[in-house]
Amino acid sequence: MPQNKKMETPSKKPNISSMAHEEEEEMQHDILKLRDRVQQISLAQRVTKNEMEAKAVGLKNSLK
């Protein structure tokens, strides 16, 4: 006797709620804020590095 296959209900796609949309927008905003902060830190590090190199050159020149 052949086995009967169970009828399966197709999986439903989750509804995109307004909450999910708001969460996505908030996440995008947070990502932009983090990106800006990373750029600020990177710039500050470059400035500090340049200042340290300038001080090192000045110290070397004063020791000559």
Secondary structure, DSSP 8 states (H G I E B T S, - for coil): -----------------HHHHHHHHHHHHHHHHHHHHHHHHHHHHHHHHHHHHHHHHHHHHHH-
